[in-house]
Amino acid sequence: MSKLPLVSDEVAAIIPPVPGKPIEEVTREYGVSEPIKLASNENPIGPSPAVAVAVNEALSSLNHYPDGGQYNLKRALSQKTGVRPENIVLGNGSNELISLLIQAFVLPNTHVLTSEGTFIAYQLGAQANSRAIVTTPLDEMGGYDLDAMAEKVTPLTRMVFIANPNNPTGSLLSGKQIQRFIEKIDQKFEDEGPILVLDEAYFEYVDPALSPNSLAILAARPRTVILRTFSKAYGLAGLRCGYGLMSDGLSHHINQVRTPFNVNTLAQVAAIAALSDQTSLRRTCKFNRHNREWLRNELLRRGCLIRPSHANFLLVDFGQDAQPIYQQLLERGVITRPMGVYGMPNSLRISVGLPSELNRLLSDLDQILGLNDSDDSVIPFKRANRRA
Ligand SMILES: *Cc1c(COP(=O)(O)O)cnc(C)c1O
């Protein structure tokens, strides 16, 4: 009789993530007629109108398999980024690419390194591939602590994930900070250092003056991967399409492990259409910035602690257990994301929705927290605890 366990310890330890509740589920469970979802950092105004046209046209060819070589979309991305098509790999969302990267490159007995308080897919990807993950705490400003991370790098550190801007904190690392980190870690290796994955899911939202030049980092350091997605600013979360930019040596191996039809036909044509409409993208980003700053000020006025965000969401610290606030918002049809699993029980992550949605959120919050909406000098209900 075999004594082999059914699954690895890593797989056994996986806690399936709870995604933002779908709108239909909230309607079913709470009988709210028009719930709003501020839980998954989706684009509230949706994709470019060009997407509907392209998807409609492609409907007649759905009997055929998708283009497994993903020729047209890679060419369009190549034109946009200046990276050659051979160095672009598409995924079923960048989530799939995270898993494929670990699958291909994180060899047995090596490990993944990232931060606490970051995108949960890095941990899940490591666990699903039966690999270890090492993390360091966030720094006192709520961002990645790159010095602490660099200290954890050993010859067995195979892959480092950095979300920039970070989800759920919204914090941004500068090009200088990333460059310094690279110098520190690479000097620990005789040949090439670990594969550094810069996850730029919120790249389009960042002020270009503050955005690190990750393409230059990639050009100078072949063991670098840039991940971007059509799920956020491009408004295509439902179609699942993300992309990775990487050197030949890396893209070759991802193409070995990915399934040929990982990105479906509609996702490919929709992404091309979305890319072609940079006017819509700019409108989305401008609208987001304006609404985000407005919401941040409104919540600060109510005594919440909120660090500046460079993305399309805010991490809101209520200075008290946020789970009951989450639950009461849910019962009123406002879906946010509790942060207990990220070790931040006092916080909710709130996506920047439409102004009408944000107004509804605020008035529901005022009721839940017992704040008087008409009182201009809103009394802070409880000063948010500043984390040491
Ligand atoms: C949303 C998000 C992604 C994108 O996931 P997709 O699979 O492309 O939808 C990737 N990384 C981070 C940090 C994110 O927040």
The ligand as an SDF file (V2000), in Angstrom:
LIG
                    3D

 15 15  0  0  0  0  0  0  0  0999 V2000
   -6.2480   42.6390  -10.7820 C   0  0  0  0  0  0  0  0  0  0  0  0
   -4.8340   42.2570  -10.6890 C   0  0  0  0  0  0  0  0  0  0  0  0
   -4.2470   41.4460  -11.6530 C   0  0  0  0  0  0  0  0  0  0  0  0
   -4.9850   41.1200  -12.9000 C   0  0  0  0  0  0  0  0  0  0  0  0
   -5.5610   39.9210  -12.9320 O   0  0  0  0  0  0  0  0  0  0  0  0
   -6.1570   39.3980  -14.2960 P   0  0  0  0  0  0  0  0  0  0  0  0
   -5.9550   37.9380  -14.1280 O   0  0  0  0  0  0  0  0  0  0  0  0
   -5.3520   39.9500  -15.4260 O   0  0  0  0  0  0  0  0  0  0  0  0
   -7.5680   39.8200  -14.3260 O   0  0  0  0  0  0  0  0  0  0  0  0
   -2.9090   41.1510  -11.5510 C   0  0  0  0  0  0  0  0  0  0  0  0
   -2.1630   41.6340  -10.5460 N   0  0  0  0  0  0  0  0  0  0  0  0
   -2.6880   42.4370   -9.6220 C   0  0  0  0  0  0  0  0  0  0  0  0
   -1.8140   43.0000   -8.5660 C   0  0  0  0  0  0  0  0  0  0  0  0
   -4.0350   42.7620   -9.6520 C   0  0  0  0  0  0  0  0  0  0  0  0
   -4.5600   43.5320   -8.7090 O   0  0  0  0  0  0  0  0  0  0  0  0
  1  2  1  0
  2  3  1  0
  2 14  2  0
  3  4  1  0
  3 10  2  0
  4  5  1  0
  5  6  1  0
  6  7  2  0
  6  8  1  0
  6  9  1  0
 10 11  1  0
 11 12  2  0
 12 13  1  0
 12 14  1  0
 14 15  1  0
M  END
$$$$
